[in-house]
Amino acid sequence: MFNERLEAALDNLIEEIRESEECRNYREKFDAVRSDDGAMDCIGRIRELNLSVSRMSEEEYERESENLSARMEELCSDSRVSEFILAEVDFSRMYQYITDKIVDLLDE
């Protein structure tokens, strides 16, 4: 589809991402929970909670912060789940960094 140099560069980038500590850790933690329906359900609820928090006003967040903290602690009681969520956050940060860097370089 694209020229060969671009395809090769993308292949190299993907390989570097796959070999990164963030990606390897993410896959390892995902493998530890993916066959456990309860853990995956818990991860889904954590994601929903995080999304709802991101949509809250500052006032609403302050009013609900204790309840949110308690709910998150309850959802993360399985160490595999909390380790996966942390690994997912690290991987997402790396992905966001790559995306931001591409956009910044294209804007120059």
FENVENFEN-V105468 format. One record per backbone hydrogen bond with DSSP energy under -0.5 kcal/mol. NH is the residue of the N-H (numbers start at 1). CO is the residue of the C=O. Records with the same first field share a line. If there is no record, write none. Layout:
NH: CO / CO
//
This chain:
7: 3
8: 4
9: 5
10: 6
11: 7
12: 8
13: 9
14: 10
15: 11
16: 12
17: 13
18: 14
19: 15
20: 16 / 17
24: 20
25: 21
26: 22
27: 23
28: 24
29: 25
30: 26
31: 27
32: 28
33: 29 / 30
34: 30
36: 33
37: 35
40: 36
41: 37
42: 38
43: 39
44: 40
45: 41
46: 42
47: 43
48: 44
49: 45
50: 46
51: 47
52: 48
53: 49
54: 50
55: 51
56: 53
61: 57
62: 58
63: 59
64: 60
65: 61
68: 64
69: 65
70: 66
71: 67
72: 68
73: 69
74: 70
75: 71
76: 72
77: 74
79: 77
81: 78
82: 78
83: 79
84: 80
85: 81
86: 82
87: 83
88: 84
89: 85
90: 86
91: 87
92: 88
93: 89
94: 90
95: 91
96: 92
97: 93
98: 94
99: 95
100: 96
101: 97
102: 98
103: 99
104: 100
105: 101
106: 102
107: 103
108: 104
//
